[in-house]
């Protein structure tokens, strides 16, 4: 076989080889003391800072080749502050309690058997993500802390950034004496690596996609491995008739425009008809000053003439851009009905001073996260005190909302006896 053919064969089997190595590394990582895993995180944080210039140079290569939207360019962009935030996130994880080995429940049976449910790592994770290179550091850190090995496959647009960040994570593992195969990154931007990861049944235990609708749908359709899915972030903010106007304006501006391109950004404003005539013109003025555009229903356009009409599909669109869909609704039940029809199960918020209405809203939505008098952009693992997140789960099995350390564990049963035999 020629050298080129050998190289091609090696490349085609890259994920299988990586997964086998990850499986061996996962056993070592799972059995390592908390202090050793924490040492790896602290060392990786130091390496990120020390290698910051190289990371930013790699990111500049990715940005130079990128020709997409401004919102996704923002997601792709790294700067000194964002590198520092990655490093600080790893240190925050190191300070958190170890999720591995927690006794989740324990009881004693009448025959004297003591049974306990103990948290354990899942094993080997495959994380497929797009655009945001910092996801690689967050995912690697969470996996190290929770005793899981991970194979990362970033998007082609962030390939150079992902490789540079991975070097820092590998340096952290090496400094702590842990196997560097515990965190691996796909060797190229070849889309075949995604297919190989999805087919690696028995080698990869869980796939976590973090990206747009098309990526998530592909993973769900093709995976032969359990998937922890992240659906669209079609988030709603409902401003109730009893909302404090200045609070509502301030919270909504943050929920929409702090970072319009993230999944926790509010995509639809639902405003109560009782206050819409007074408050909606002020909201539109606030957001226009921040560069926001609108797609509004007929009732909203009657109040603020000149707003672009909203088609039905606009209310089912995750804009990921400075565009806000607007609908005027008649009370909390109408708001809940709108969310039920168009929502993606991610994050919903109500702004009101009426506790009874707030409780009805919180209990009436089926989304992973519901909020009262707070910006939807707080749907974030760091803001929840998880140190970081590996994604936002919108399904109903295993984990929901920001996926942090505890959600990256499963459990085993330990049965302690004194010689009992079953009759």
Secondary structure, 3 states (H helix, E strand, C coil): CCHHHHHHHHHHCHHHHHHHHHHHHHHHHHCCCHHHHHHHHHHHHHHHHHCHHHHHHHHHHHHHHCCCCHHHHHHHCCCHHHHHHHHHHHHHHHHCCCCCCCEEEEEECCCCCEEEEEEEECCEEEEEECCCCHHHHHHHHHHHHCCCEEEEECCHHHHHHHHHHHHHHHHHHHHCCCCHHHEEECCCCCCHHHHHHHCCECCECEEEEECCHHHHHHHHHHCCCCECCCCCCCEEEEECCCCCHHHHHHHHHHHHHCCCCCCCCEEEEEEEHHHHHHHHHHHHHHHHHCCCEEEECHHHHHHCCCCCECCHHHHHCCCCCCEEEEEEECCHHHHHHHHHHHCCCCEEEEECCCHHHHHHHHHHCCCCEEEECCCHHHCCCCCCCCCCCCCEECCCCCCCEECCCHHHEEEEEEEECCCCCCC
